[in-house]
Amino acid sequence: MKTCKTLLLVSTFVLAFMITAVAANAPTLTFKFKTIRVPGALTTALNGINNAGVMVGLYIDKPGYQRGFMLNGKTLTRIDHPHGSQTVCWQINSKGAIVGGYTDAGGKGKGFLYQSGKFTTIPGPRGALYSQANGINDAGLIVGGYTTSSGYSQGFLLKGKTYTTLNVPGALATVAEGINNQGDIVLDWLDSAGNSESSLYNGKTYKTINVPNAVQSMARDINTAGDIVYQWFSNDFSGHGALFHKGKYYTFDCSNSMGTAANGLNDKNRMVGFCEPNNNYEGGFVATY
């Protein structure tokens, strides 16, 4: 896999706005948002942010292909797997290691680790047909998901070269989304009715952590303090963002938006995600809280 070596200054369109999120029985929490778009892209989404504020995500180019990128201040680095038709960057740790996924020449999705200019494929445990790496902590522990011939997804934890399969009890499918420096893991899974739910795994037990009153709840990332970000869906099937912070859930939507999702966060009270405004152009956002 290669990365465009030319570092481009980001002439991103940046729109600052304020949103106050309110959850039941919780005080208000104010967020300050900035919208970030890759120049020339049809769609931009931010997926991860490390403690230095370096962000990673994906954008869709004019031919309609997904491509990965890293944004460090005003410097944009486009990231494309040399053997992949599409590339997505999901998370970045404080050492600059990036995890994500790409589609190979045969149309199969595979996970990757990108560090120090080198890509390493993360194929998943033995028997995996498809894989994706979704989260990485500062110790280099990686989480993600894979699919076998059964057609159902299972989560994984990768430590060095050793995979540990993660399955929420009773779930039809499980995917591990994020891991913090304590090793706590957030996962998404399908229940018997086919609805998305979320769990927290502490290495021993799984605890359900759904957004209150959500029809579908999908945890995306967790930081050192135990803050968690989500995308969730309400009864009208519209998408929203949520933050679990100091024991309370805060739900929010971008202004004039048809859909919102929070995908990643760091230890500095900053989170990232994407909004789908009424003009149907998705833009990534970074927010402080």
N, C-alpha and C positions, 0 to 999 in steps of 0.2 A: 504494500500500500504506500502511496506517496502523498505528500502534502505539497500544495503550491508553495514554493519557496519564497515567492514574492509576497512581502507583507504589505497589505494595502491599508491605507488610512480609511477608516470607516466614515463615509459621508452619510451616516445613517440619519434618518428622519427621527428626531427624538421629541416626544410629546410628553410633557410632565403634567400629571393630574393627581388629585387627592381622592381617596376613597375611604370611607369609614365603614368597617365591617361590624355587624352586630350579631351575636349568637344568643340563644335563649339563656337567661339567667347569668349573662356575662357582661362586664363593662365594655364600653366601646373601645375599639383599637383602631388607630389611624395608620393608614399605609400611604406612602408616597411612591408613586409609580412613574417609570419612564418606559415609553415604547421604543423598541429597537428593531430595525428592519435591515436586512442585508441588501445593499444597493442592487437593483436589477432583479431581485427575487420576486416570485409570485406570492410566496408565503414564507414567513419566518417564525420559528419557535425556539425559545430558550429552554434547555433541559437541565442544566447543572451549573453550579457556581461554587468555587472554592473559597477559602478564607482570604485569599489575596484579591478576590473580586474577579478572577478570570472566569469567563463563562463559555459554555459550549452548547451547541444546538444543531438544528437542521434548517435548511431552506429548500424550497422547490424552485428550480431554474425554469426558464421559459419553455424548454422542451418537455418539462413535467417530471424531471428526475429529482429525487431526494439527494441532497449533498450535505455533508457535515461541515462545521466550522468552529473555530475558537476565536473569542473576542477578548483581547487583553488591552484594556483602556480603549484607545482608538485604533488599535492594530487588529485587523481581521486576517486570520489565516484560514483558508479554505482547505478542507480535509477530505480527500477522496481515496478510497481503496483502489490500488492499481488493477485488481482483478474483480472489482465489483461494479455493477451497473448503478447501484444506489448505496449511499452511506449515511448513517445517522450517528451522531455523537450524543451520548446520554449523560455521562457524568465525568467530572474531573476532580482529582484529589489535590491536596496542598503541595504535592511534589510534582504536579503537572501531568500525572498519568491520566489518560483518557480512556474510557470504555464506551463501546457502542456496538453497532451491527452493520453488516453489509450483505448485499445479495450477490452471490457468485454467478459464474457464467451459466451454471445449470439451473439458476433460479432459486437456489436454496439460501436461506438466511443463516449467517454465521456471526458469532460474536467476535470482538477484537479488543486488544489492548494496544494503545498507541503511547509510546514513551521514548523520549530522546531520539525522535525521528524514525523510530522503528515500529512496525506493526507486527503483532503476534496474534495469530488466530486462536480464538477460544471456541472449540468445537462442541463443548459440552461433554458429559460423561459418555462412556462407551454405549453405543446403540442410538445416540442422538441423531436425528435426521436434520433438525433445525436447532439453532441456538441464538441467543442474544445476551450480551453483557449489559446490565442496566445500572449497576452501582459499584463504587470502589471507595474504600476508606484509606486513611493515611498509612496504614500498615500494609496496604496492597491486597487486602481481602476483597474478592470480587463476587458479586451476586448477579443472578440473571435467571433465565428460563430456557428450557429445551423441550423439544417434542420428539417422541419416539414413534415407531410404527403404529402404536395404539391410537395416535391422533390427539392424545391429551397432553397438555403442557404440565411440566413439573418445574419447581424451582431448584436452584443450585447455589451452593457456596463453594467457591474455589479458593483454596489456601495452598500456595505453591503450585504443585501439580496434582493435588488431591481434591476431588470433587465430593461434596456431601449433598445428597438429594434432600430437598425440602418440600414437604407436602402437608398442607393444613388438613387435619383429620376431618374426613367427611366431604372434602372438596372434590368437585369434578375435575378441576384443573387449578394449578398453582403457579404463580410467577413471583420471584423475589425482585423487588424494585430498588431498594436502597439499604445501605448499611452505614452505621456511624462508627466512631472510633472505639466505642465500648463493645462493638460487635453486635449490637441490636439491629435486627433486620425487619423491614416492613415488606409485606407481601400482599398481592392481590389474588383473589381466588373466586371460583364459581361455585355457588351453592347448588343444591339439588333442583332448584327452580330456574337455574341459569342466570341468576343475578350476581353481579360483582360485589364482593365484600372485601374487607381489609383486615389484616392481622399483624400483630407485633410478635416477633419470635426473639426470645432472650437467650437462646442456646439450649433451653430445656422445654419450655412450654409456649404454646401459641395463644395469644389473647386477641379477641375480636375488637377492632378499634374503628368501627364505622362512624362516619359523620352522622350526627343525629338527624332523623327524618329523611335521610337520603334513600332514594330508590336503588341507586347504584353508587357504591363508594369505592374509590381507588386511591390508596395511599401511594405516594410517589417517592418520598425521600424523608430521611430523619437525620437530625443533627446531634451534636454531642449533648446538648441540654435536653434532648428528647422531644423537641419541636418536630412536628410532622406536617407535610403539605399534601394536599389532595386535589384530585378532580372528582366531582360528584355530580349526580344527575337527580333532578326533582321529578315530580309526577308528570310534568309536561315534557319530559325527556330533554330539557335544556341543561347544558353543562355549566357548572359553577366551580369556583375555587374555594378552598378552605385551608385554614391554618389551625393546628392544635398547638397551643402555647400556654404554658404554666397551668395546665389542667383544664383549660377552656377551649372550646371550638369557636372559631370566627369564620363566618362565611362571607364571600365577597364576589362582586362582578365588576368587570371593567365598564367604564362609562359607555353608553350607547352600543353595547355588545350583545351579540347573539349567543356567545359562548365564551367561557373562561376556564382555564386550567392552571393550577400551580404544579410545577414539575420538580423543582429542586430548591435547596436552601443551604446556607452555610452557618457558621457559628457567630456571625457578625450581624444577626438580625436582618439578613437580606435573602430574598427568595426570587425565583425566576419562573416563567411560564409563558403562556400565550393567550391572546384575546382574539376573538373573531368579531370585529366591528360590523355594523350594519351594512357596510359596503362590501362585505365578504372577503376582505383582505386580512388574513391573519397576521398579527404582529407579535413578536416576542416582547416580554416585559421583564424588567428588574424592579424590585420594590424593597423599600426599607420598612420595618415595623418596630 
